Amino acid sequence: MKDNIFYEAIILSLAFSIVMLIGIAFEKDREHHLELYAKDQQIFELQRKIDEAEDLYGKATYHIEIMNKEREAE
């Protein structure tokens, strides 16, 4: 009888350890996904800033061309 309790305790201990390891693995995976999400957000923000800079560059180039044409016309 005592042997059965001992084996049951070992089995329960192993089962608990397995569940804990699975939980740790899921937590690590979750942290990894959160890091990737943060990096994606940084990339999207940088891309938005690049798009704004390209737009401003295009507008500035357009205005410079107009000013150059006005100078040539004078």
N, C-alpha and C positions, 0 to 999 in steps of 0.2 A: 504494500500500500504506500509506504513512504517512498519507494522507488518511483512509483507513478507520479507522485507530487513533484519529486525532483525533476523528472523528465518534462512534466508539464511546465514547470517553472523555466526550464532551459528553452523549451519551445516558445513560450510566451516572450521570453527575453529576446530570442532571435527574431521573432515576429516584430516586436517593438523596434528592434535595431533596424530591421529592413524598412519599416514604415518611416523611421527617422531619416534614413539615408535617402529614401524617395523624396521626402519633404525637403531635405537639403538640396537635392538635385533640382527640384522644381524651383526653389528659391534662387539658386544660382542662375537657372535659365531665365527666370523673371528679371533678375538684375541685369543679365546680359541684354534682354530685350529692351529694358528701360534705357540702358546705355546706348543701344542702337537708335532708339527713338530720339534721344537727346541729340545724337550726332546728326540724324536726319533733319531735325528741327534747325540745327545750326547751318546745315547745308542749304535748306530752303531759305533761311534768312540771308545767307550770303548770296544766293542766287537772286533774291529780290533786290538786294543792294546793287549787284552787278547790273541787273536790268535797269534800275533807276539811273545808274551811272552812264550806261549806254544811251538811255533816252536823253539825259542831259547833254551828253557829248554830241548826239545828233542835232539837238536844238542849237547848241553853241556853234556847231559847224555850219548849220543853215544860216544863222545870223551873221557869221563871219563872211560867208559867201555873199549875202545881201550887202553888207557894208563894203566889201571889195568891189562889187558891181557899181554901187553908188559912187565910190571914189573914181572908178574908171570912167563913169558917165560925166563927172565934173571936169 
